[in-house]
Amino acid sequence: FEEEPAKADLDVIMEARKTERKKQNIRTWDDWFSQVHAQESSSSSKPNDHTTQVHLILENSVPPWEVELERNPDCTSMAPADDYIRCLPSDEDSDDEEEEEEADNTNDAAATNAVESDADATNADDAPDTENAENYDAAAAAAAIHADSDDSESDDSDSDSDDSEDSDDDEYLGYYHEYCYRKFMKQQLKDRETNESVPEWLHCVDIRGLGDTHDSFPTIRSQWTHLLTPEELNALSSQGENNPSQLPQWYINPEQTELESLQKEGLLQKRKDDGDSSSSSSSSSGNTATSTRSSSGSSSEEEVGDKDGTEEEAGDKEGAEDECRIGRALPCFEGFFGQNTCIVYYDLHIQLAYAPFLAKCVQSLDNCHEFFLGMFFGGTIPDALGRLKLTDDTKGFFHVRSPLQKIGDSYYERDMSELETKFPFFPLTAFLKAKGSNPSRTWSSQLYHDLMNASSTNSIFSKWAEASRSWAVENIKECMDDFKGTDLDGGQWFQAYLRKAHPDIYNDIDVSDEIALTNKEHVPSLSKWGKKYNVGEIKIPTAQEGFDAILQEANTSNEEQGGSSIGAISPKSEIMAKLIVDNYMYTVVDFCTVLKMGQIISRAAADPKTKRVVLVCYMGSCHTREMEEFLCDSMGFQRKDFFGKLDWDSLEARKVHVPSHMWHVDGLFPKTKA
C-alpha cells in the first residue's frame, strides 16, 4: 500500500488470505478461538444454560460504555504552558531502524501465529485436517504469516529476492491484533443484541489508550459521543463556524488558542522551510475538529443510514460523523500517562517532557509512588489529585507538549505532523472515570474496588484483589531499583536510556535487537573496525537516583528557557522521568488483566448455570508471562501444558502444533467421576 489501507479493506484481505491458507490446512489464532468459543453455546443442553463460559481478554483499549466524563467544577480552564514546554527543541529526525523496531515490537503479541492441531484432533467438525500433518512445512506457514500481514502482489513471490528484503511487509504486522479486536467485538455486540442474557465474553484491559475517539471499530467511535451532554455535542458539531467561545472549556487547549491569536496578529514567525501558510494546521492539541462535510451539502444524522447502503456501511458513516464531532481524544489520566509508552518504545525522537511535571507538581519519588498507586491501583481520583501541587507557579507544568514553539523571543508553530499528541496536558478540567464510580475512580481502581466488594459471596475474591495489588506494587518497586535487570526480556527501557544518555554509543552500534543489546556485555562499533563498547557496564540509574537528578537540574537557574522558573533538564534525566512513568503504566495493564480475571470468575461463581470458565488472554508475551507468574506464584494455580516456544528466530515460521485437547472445551478440564 502506498497509503495506510482502510480497516474494512484490510479485514477483507485478511479473510481472503485466511481462506487460501485453510486450503493448506493452516489456521490462524483467531480461527482457533472462534472454534473453542462456538462450543460454549453448543455444549449447553438449553439455550440459556451457560454450563461453560469462554472469555477472551485482549490488550486493547477499554470501550466507552465502561466510563463516563466528569467535569471538574473547581477547575474550569487550563493555564497556558510554561515557557520551558514552549522552548522544547524541534523533534529529532526519525531513522529507518526505529521504524523497524516498531514493526518488530508490534509483532510481539504473536500477531500472526499459525496454529495446527495434533493428528488425534479428529472429533471436532471444524478442526483442521491432520491426516497429512507430516506435510506441513515452515515455508507454507511463513507465507501465511506474511499473507495475513501485508499486501504483496503475489503470494508466490520469491522470499529471497532483493525486493522482498526491502519491502514494507513488516509495517502491517501490527494490524492482526486489531483485526482480531474488530472481529470479536463485532461478534460480541451481535451476540448481546440477539440475547441480552448472554454474558459479556470479550474484555479489553489496556487503559493506556483510553479516550481515543479514533477507534478502529466504527461502532465504538460513535459510542464516545454518548459521554457528552447535548450542549457539548451541538457545540462540537458546529465547529465549522470557528467560534471557540461556544466550545466546552475542557475541550480548549490554551496553547492552541495562543497560537491562533499570534497567527491572527501576524506575530507568528514563518520558518524558512514552511510551505503555503494558508494551510494552517489544527494539530491534535487544537481547539477545532477536522470537518469531513462535503461542499455539496451537509452530512446530517438522517443521511447516515442511507437506504441504498449496507448496514455496515451505514455504521462506518455514523462512526465517521461522530468522530468528526469530537475531533480528538477525550481527556483522561490514563491517556495522559499512557501515551508516554509509545514515546519510550517507538518515538523517542519526539520532544515531549514529563520531567517538569514530576519536578514541580509531584516533587518527590515517595509522593510520586503514592500518587500513581492512588490514581490507578485502588484509590480515588480526589485523593490522588490531592497529592499534586496545584498553584499558579506550577500550573504551566501540567503541559507536556505545546503546538507553540518559542525560539529566543520569536514564536513558531511546532511541526506536529510526525506524531499526534492526543493528550498534551494533564486533565484538570475534565476527565474520564469508571462509570458510576462515587467517589470518582479510574477504571482500574474501580475494578479493584468491585472485586474487593465481591467478597460478600466468597472471600477468595477479596484475597484475589489484595494479592493483585501487592503483586503489582512489588513488581513496580523491583523495577524502580533495577530498570535494566528487570527488562531483560523486553529491552526497550535500556535501549531508550542508551539513546538519550549515551547517544555517541547508540549511534555507533547495531540496535535492531533490543533484547540482545540489553543482555550483551560488548557490542562492536559500526564505524571503527575492532572497536567494542562495554555496554554491560552501563546501568540505568535507580528511580530514586533519577528523580534526585531531575530535582537538582529543575531547581538550577536557567536563563536560556525564557521566562521559565525551571532549570534545563538533560535528556538523561528526561528519559528517567519517562521510565518512572512507564513503570507504572506498564504494570497497570497486568494489574487490570488479573483483576479482570478475578471479576469474570466472581460473576461466573454467582451464576448457578455456570460450572466452568475458560479464560483466554491474547496479549504481548511479556504480559502473558506476568499472568503466569501471578496465577501460579500468587494464587496457587498449577502449570499444566506449554506448547510452542518463547524465542523465535527472525526468519522462523511462527507455526505451533496445538494439542488435540486444546480444540475442545471439554478437553481443557479434568474428567470427573459420575
N, C-alpha and C positions, 0 to 999 in steps of 0.2 A: 504494500500500500504506500502511495506517495503521501497520503494523509491518513490520520487515525480513522479506522473504519467505524461505522456506526455500530452500536452494540447489537442491534437486531440483525444486521448483516453478518456480524461475527458469529452470532448464535446459529444462523442458517448454515454458514460454512462449517462450523463445528459439528452440527448434526449430520451434514452430508459426509464429512470425513469419517465420523464415527461409524456411519452405516457401511462405508467401504471397509473399515478395519474389522467390523464384526464378521464380514465375509472371510477374513483371515483368522477368525477365532481369537481376536484381540479385543478386550473390553477396556474401557476407561473407568476410573474410580467411581464416577457418578452413576454408571450403569450398575456397578456392584451395589451401591447404596440403594438405588431405586428398587432393585430386586428384593433386597432384605426388607426395606420399608414396606413394600407391597404385601409382604407376608403378614404384616401386623393385622390388617383387616381380614385377610383370607383365613388366618388361623383362628379367628373368632367364630363361634357357632351361631352367635346372634349379631345383628347389625350394630348394636351399641355396646357390645361386650368387648371391652378393651383388655383382654387377658394379658397381652404383651404390648407394651408401648415401645416404639423405636424412635429415638430422638437424635437430632443432628445439631451439633454445636459448631458454628463457623466463626472464623476470625474476620468477621465483617462488622460493619457499624450497627449500633443499636437503632432500631426503627423508631420513627417519630411518635407512634402511638404509645410508647412507653415513657414519654417525657412530656413536660409542659414548660411554657415560657413564663418566668416570673419577672415582673418589672420591679425594680428597686426604688421605692418612694423616697429613700434617703439620699439617692444619688441619681439625679435626672439627666445629667450630661457629663461627658468626658472632658477632662482638661487636655490642652494641647500637649504634644510630646516635648520632652526636654531637648535642648539643643544637642545633647550627646547622641540621641537617636537620629536626629536630622543630619548630623555630621558623619554618620556612618559612611564609610567609603562605598564606592560602587561595587556591585557584585563582581567577583573574580570570573575569569573565563573557565567554563567547564571543559573537561577533556574527554576523549573517547573512552579512556579507562574507567572513568566514573560512570559513564552510561552503560558500559559492560557490567560493572559491578551491580548496578541497579537491576539489570536483567537477571543476573545470577542469583541475587538475593530474593528477587520476586519468585524465583523458581524453588525457593527453599521449602515452600509448603507442599512439595511433591505434586505440583500442579497438574502434571500430565502423566501420572503413573498409569501404565497399562497393567491390568490385572488379569490373571489367568487362574483357573481352578485346577485342583488335582484330578487325577484320572478317575477317582471314585465319586466325583460330584455329579452324579447322573440322575438324582431324584428330582431336582428342580426342573420345571419345564423350560425356564428361561436361562438356565446355567449354560456356560459356554461348552461347546463340543470339545471334549478332551480325548476323543478317540485317537487323534493324530497329534497328541501333545508333544511327542518327540520331534515333530517337525517345526516347533517354534524356534525361531532364531532371533538373535539380537538385532539384526538389520531391520526385520519387519517391525519389531517393537520400537526401534529408534525412529523409523519412518512414521509410525503412528504418533509418536510424541511431537515431531515437527509438524506433521499434518494437522494436528489439533491445535497448533500454536501459531502458525503463520500461513501466509497465502502465497506460497511458491507457485510458479507457473505449472510445474509438473510434479506429480508425486513420485515419478520415476527418475527424477534428476539425479545426476551423479553426485553423491555426497562428498566425494574427494576433489571436486573441481575447485578451481580458484574462485569462481564466482560464489560458490556456496560458503567459502570461508569468509568472504567479505560481505555476506548478506546480512540483513537485519532480522534473521529468523528469531533470535532470542528476544527481540524487542517486544514480542507479543506473547511470550510465555506466561506473563502475569495475568493475562486475561482469563485463563482457565478457571481460576478460583472465583472470578467474577461471573463467569458463565454458570458455574455451579450455583452460585448465590441467586442469580436471576431465575434459573431453572427451578430450584427448590422453593424459593419464595413465591413464585407464581403458582406452584403446586399447592403450597400451604394455604394461600389466600383462596384458591379454588376449593380446597377441602373445607375450609371454615365457612365459606359462602354456601356450600351444599349442605353442611351439617354443623351447626354451631357447637354441638356437643363433642365434636372431635377435639381432643386435647391439642394444644399448640405443640408442634413437634420440631419446628425449626427455631433455633435460638442463636442470635448474633451477640457477641460479647465484647467486641473491640470498641471501647468508648473513645478511643483517640481521634476518630473521625466523626464524632457525634456533631450534629448540627449542619453537616454538609448537605445543602439542598441540591447538589448536583449528583444525586444518587444515580447509579447505572440502571435502576429499575423505575420506569415512569410512574407506576402507581405509588411508589414510595415518595417520589418527588412531590406529587400532588398532595400527599398527606401532611407535608410540612406547613402548608397554608392553614391547616386546621388549628394550628397553635396561635394564630394571630386573631386579634379582635377584628370585627367588621370594619372599624375605622382605620385600623392599620392596613388591612388588606386593600381598602379603597385607596388609601394614600399611596401605597406601593404600586397599585395598578395604574395610577395616573401620573407616574413619574415622567412620562414623556413631556409633561408641561414644565419640568425642571423647576419646581417650586419646593426647595428644601424645607421651608418653614412648615409644610404640611406633613413631612415625614416624621415617624416616631423618633423621639430623641435617642433612644437606644440604638437606632439604626445609623445615626450620623457619626462619621469619623471626623473629628475636628481638624485633623491633618489634611484631609481631602478638601474640607471647607476652606482652609487657609490657602491651599494650593490654588483652588479655583478663584479665590479672591485676588491673589497675587497675579494670576493669569489675566483677569479682567482689568487690573490696574496697570498692566504692562510691566510689572516688576519681576516676572518670572523669566529668567535668562534662558536663552536657547543654546543648546550645545552645538558644537561645530558639525557633529555627525548627525544631527536631527534632520528628519525629512520634512514633509509638509506639516507645518504647525497647525493646520486646520484639523488634522486628525487627532484631536485631544483625547488622550486615553483616560478612561474611567477604570482604574485598577480595581482589584478585588477589595481594596480598602476604601473604595469610593462610596459616594452617597447616592449614586444612581444605578439602576439596573439596566442591563442591555436589553433593548426592546427588540422583539422579533416580529413585530407587526409589519405587514407589507404595505406598500403605498397604495395598493388597490382597495384597501379597506381595513377596518379594524377586525381583529380576531376575537369576537365576543364569545362568551361562555356557551351561547346557544350554538355557535358554529363548531364547537369542539366535537360533538357527536354527530358528525356528518353521516347521513343515512347511506351514502354511497360507499363509505369506508368500512373496513372491518372493525370489530370490537377492539382488537389490539392496536390498530392504527389510531382509533379514537383515544385510547388510553395514552398513546405516545403524544398526541396533540395536547391532551389535557395536561400531561406532565410538563410539556414544554411551556404551556401557557402559565401554569402555576409557578414553574421555576422562574419564568420571566418576572413574575410579580415580586418575588422575594429578592432575587438578584444576587445574593451572596449568602454565605453561611450564617446561621443564627448563632448569637453569642453563647458561649458555654466555656466552662473551666476546662473540660476535657479536651476540647479542640485547641484552646489557647496553649496548653502544655503539650498536647499530643502531637501538634504539628512539628514540634522540636525533633521528634523521632525521625521524620523524613529528612530533616536537615542533617542530623548526625549521620544517618546511614547512606544517604544518596546525594544531598545537595549542600555540601559544606562550603561551596563557593558562594552561596547566598549569604548576604550580610543581614543577620538577624540577631539581636542582642538580648540575652536573658540575664547576664551578669548584673547590669544596673538594677533590675527588678529585685534580684536576690540581695544586693548590697544595701539598697535604700529602703525597700519595702519589707523585706523579710529579716535581714540584719544579722542573723546568726544561724549556724548549722542546726543547733538544737531546735530553734524556733521553726526552721525550715522543715525539719523532720516532723514536728508536731502539726504544722500546717498541712502538709500533704497527707498525713495519717488522718487528720480530722476531715479533710476535704473528700478523700477518695476511699478511705479504708474503715468506714463505720461511723464517722462523726457527722456533725451537721454543718451546713454551709455558714450560718451565722457565727458559729464558734470558730470555724476556720478563718473567716474574714476578720474576726476579732484579733487574730494574731498578726495581721499586717499593719504597718504604719501608714495610715492614710491621712496625710496632712498636705498643705499647699505646696511644701517643698519636695514632696515625694510623688505627687500625682502624675508628673510628667514622665516618671519611670515605669508607669504601668503600660507604656507602649514598648513594643519590641522591634517595630519597623514603621517607617513613615514613607508615604509616597512623595514627600517633600525632602529634597536633599540640599543641605547648606554647605557651600564651599567658600570659606572666607566670609565675606559679607554678602555674597550672592546666593540666590535661591534657584534651584533647578527642579525639574520633575524627574524623580528617580525612575530608572528603567525597571519596570516591574514585569516585563514580558517573560523573563526567564522562569519565574515561579510565582504562582498565585498564592499570596499570603492571605489566607482566609480568616485568620484571627490576629490582626495587627496589634490589638490592645486587650488588656485584661478586662473581662466583662463585669464592670461595676454597675452599669446602668440597668442591665437585664441579663438573665442567664437561664439556661435550661436546667431543670431539676427533675428528679424522678416524679412521675405522675402521682398526684395525691399525697406526696410527702409533706408532713407537717410535724415538726419544723422542717424547713427545706433541707433536702439531702440530694447529693448527686446520685446518679443511677447505681453506681457500685456500692455506695454507702447504704442506700435503701435496700439493695439486695441482701447485704449483711444484716440489716435491721429485720427484714422479713424472715430470714432464716432463723435468727435468734428467737423471734416470736413464734416460730413453728414448733417450739419445744413444748407447747401446751399439749400436743398429742404424743410427742416422743422426744425425750431428752437428747437423743442421738443427734438431732439436727442443731441444737444449740451448741453441742460439742463440736459438730462439724464446722459451724460458723466460727467458733473460737479458735479451732485448730487452723482454719484457713487464714485468719488474721495473724496468728502467731507465726505461722509458716511464712507468710508474705513479709512480715516485719523482719524475721530472721534473715531471709534472703536479701532484703534491702540493706541491712546492716553489714552482711558479709560482703556485698559488692562495694559498699562505701569504704571498706578497709582494703579492698584489693580489686580494683576495676579490671585490671589485666588478667589476673589469675582466675577470676570468675567468668571471663569472656572467652575462654579457650575454644569453646565450641561455636562461637559466633564470629569474633574477631573485629566487629565493626567499631567497638569502643577504642581499641588500641590503634586501629588504622586512622580513626578520626583524630585521636590525640597526636599521633605521629605527624600527621599532615599539618596541624596547627602549631605544635610545639617544636617540631624538628623538620621544617619544610625542606631544608637542604638535603636531608637523608631521604625523605619521602619522594622527592622529585628525581632521585637518582637510583631508585630501586624498583623492582617489579612488585607492584601492589595489587595485582589482579586476583590473588587468592588471599583474602584477609585472614582466614583461619590458619593457613600455613605460615603467614607472616607473623601472627601472634605467637605461634609455638616455636619459631626458629630462634637460634642463637646468633647466627651470622647470615647476612644477606649480601650477595655480590653487588658491586656498583655497576650501573649501566653505562657509565661514561669512562671509567678507567679500568682497564684490564688488570685483574689480580687484586684489586682493592675490595675489601669487605667491611661492612658495617656491623658492629656488635649490637644488634637490636635487642638481644636477650637481656642486656644490661639496662635497657631503657624501661623504666617503670612509670606507671601512671600514678600521680600523687593520690593520697587518700582524699576522701571527701572533705575532711577537716582541713588538711593542708591546702586543698584547692580553694575552699571558702575563705580561709585566712588570707590567701594571696589576693582574692577578689576584693576583700575589705581593705587590705593595705593599699592596693592600687586605686580603688574607688575614692579613698579618703586623701589621696595625694592631689594637690592642686594641679590643674592642667589648663594652661592659657590657650591651648590650641583648640579646645572644644567650645569656642564661642562663649556664650553666657551660661554654660553648664556648671552645675555645682558638684560634678563628679569628675574624678581623675580619669586619665586614659587607662583603659583596661586592655591588657595584652591579649593576643589571640590564644595564648596558652591558658590564661585564666578564663576567657570566654568559653573555650571548649570544655573546661572543667565545669562551668555553670551548666552547660548543655548536658554533660554526662550525669551530673547530680539530678537534674530534672528527669532525664530519660530513665534513670534507675527506678524512679517511682512509677513512671508511665509504662515502662515495660512490664514491671511486676504487677501492676493493677490489671493487666489483661489476664494473667494467670489467676489472680485473686478473683476476678469476675467469673472465670471459667469454672473454678472449683466450687464457688458459691452457686452458680447456675446448676451444676450437677446436683448439689445438695437440695436445691429448690425443686428440681424435677423429681427427685426421689421422694421428697417430702409430700409433694402433691399426689404422686402415684400411691404413696402409702395411705393417704386419706381417701383414696378411691377404692371401694370394695371390689370393683370389677377388675382392677389391675393386679396381676400376680407377679409379673416380671417386667423389668425395664432394661432396654438396651440403649446405651449411650455411645454415640459415635462422635469423636472430635476430629475435625479436619482443620488443622492449623499448621503453622510453621513447626519444624522439627524441634527447635529449642523449646517452644511452648509445650509440645506433646511430651517431651522428656520431663518437663516440670510437673505435668499432670501425673505421670507415672510415679514420680518421686513423692508427691503429696499423697496419692491414694495408697501406695504401698508402705511408705515410711511413716506417714502421719495417721492414716485411717485404718491400717491393718489389712488392706486387700493383698491378695496373693498374686504374684506374677505367674501367668499361665503360659500363653503362647506368644512367640515372637517369630515373625517371618519377614522376609525382605532383608534390608541392610540399612545401616545408618549413613555410611560413607560411600559415595558413588564417584567414579572417575568421570571427568568432564565429557567424554565421548561414549560412556557406557549407557546402554539402553536401560531405562527405568522399568524393567519388567519384573513383576512379582508373581510368584506361584502362591496362590491363595488356597489354603487347605479346604477340603470339601465341607467341613462343618461350618465354615465361615459364610457359606452361601445359604444357610438355613437358620432361621431364628431358633428353632428347637435345638439345633446343634451347639448353640452358644451356652446352653445351660446343662448342668449335670443331670443325668437321668435319676428320677425319684421312683421309689417303690410304690406300688399301688396300695 
